[in-house]
Amino acid sequence: MIELHTAATPPRVLTIAGSDSGGGAGIQADLKTAAVLGCHGSSAITAITAQNSTGVSGIYPTEPAGVVAQIDAVLSDIGADAVKTGMLFSADIITAVAASLTRHGVSTLVVDPVMIAKGGAKLLQDDAVEALKSKLLPLATLVTPNLPEAEALTGIAPDTAEKRLEVCRAIIELGAGAVLLKGGHGEGEELEDLFMDGEGKVKVFKSQRFDTRNTHGTGCTLAAATTAYLAKGETMADAVALGHSFVNRAIRYGYSLGEGHGPTNPYVAALTGGERGVLERLASAWEILEEANPYGLIPEVQSNLAEALASAAGFTDVAAFTGRIIKAGKRIRRVDGPSFGASRHMAKILMASARAASPFRAVMNIRYGADVLEACARLGLSVEGFDRNDEPPEVKAAEGSTLEWGTAMVLESKGYAPDAIFDEGDVGKEPMIRIFGMDAIDVANRVVALWRILEEKKN
């Protein structure tokens, strides 16, 4: 007989939401996300939906007593380190869920105020919005509305940066502990998710809009990932940052299924979040750079491209190219392949970025010049700079600390994470621009786009 050794109990997540027969959103997306992030997922189904990639053809709500019975069964025995709600459908279900969660003393609750399906079907009845505001939001540790949902909850159209801040404050005034306002319904190629905690502190998470139809379950995946990270003991700020990074990978690797919107891909998002994924992205980024050959952007001290693990805690959690990326004549070359711990300088930049809850986990240093800054502006990149003359003496005396200090100073003083940070150098120090991105591939594409702008202008 084989002796079995029982594994440690994983963090526990309870999702209270609707069932998606197509498997891309709802309970199915939540449980997949919890599993790939190392959590045990349990569920309480609020409604059965008949849907596929093209839309919802039927909604069959569960009796409120049936929803409560599921919650009671799970929490009275298995328990939950964090709870997430999604589609709740009716005022009666919301009222029953809120009462049950209060009775069980749930302290970590992520509320995704699902109202409209990807195809346009209503997933929350009109008279349920007030119940959501008065019964459930006061219990929420975090609320994750998209722009239309935020407007429905507050009556404020979040069509400007100031209005979006106003919306977040209004949701916190309803009793929520924190808000992540998702910007996917906004305009432009760059998306901004706005996070505000209960003290009014704000972080902006930027990402590029992917040219894809495969976004079914995006909101569910983000909220479920954030819930999983909270269950694993992450702080709220870190859980939101990790969840944001996770859903971007899930969208990037989403796949086509059926005739409509394909789903996100939590499995590959988890797989590519580890060391193997970082090294593979750096290898792919090198191929992008090698093909475009942006030799004119390599500075005299040469370049490097680095990416940090989502959970990076130190120097060895950041991978870069050993020996740097160099310029030989009019060709870029690499001395060696990417490896973890290859560049302390790049690691310090990314660790400073991570401490400020920046969404960017990758960076590359390129040549400084007015022409390059102009190309950044044409590309729509946000750019900020720091002055080495402002560097404290103790920082200047510590070898390799200037870039860490400068990055942290910009992020703290500007209150957001710019796409590029530059300095104009110092005695014996070459001026430099650092291009940031969600991952190494994102950075490589940005550098190549800048190079093409410069080449077009030259021709």
Buried (B, 14 or more C-beta within 10 A) or exposed (E): EEEEEEEEEBBBBBBBBBBBBBBBBBBBBBBBBBBBBEBBBBBBBBBBBBBBBEBBEEBEBBEBEBBBBBBBEBBEEEEBBBBBBBBBBBBBBBBBBBBBBEEBEBEBBBBBBBBBBBBEBEBBBEEBBEBBBBBBBEBBBBBBBBBEBBBBBBEBBBEEEEBBBBBBBBBBEBBBBBBBBBBBEBEEEBBBBBBBBEEEEBBBBBBBBBEBEBBBBBBBBBBBBBBBBBBBEBEBBBBBBBBBBBBBBBBBBBEEBEEBBBBBBBBBBBBBBEEEBBBBBBBBBBEBBBEBBBBBBBBEBBBBBBBBBBBBEEBEBBBBBBBBBBBEEEEBBBEEBBEBBBBBBBBBBBBBBBEBBBBBBBBBBBBBBEBBBBBBEBBEBBBBBBEBEEBEEEBBEEEEBBBBBBBBBBBEEBEBBBBBBBBBEBEEEBBBBBBBBBBBBBBBBBBBBBBBBBEEEEE
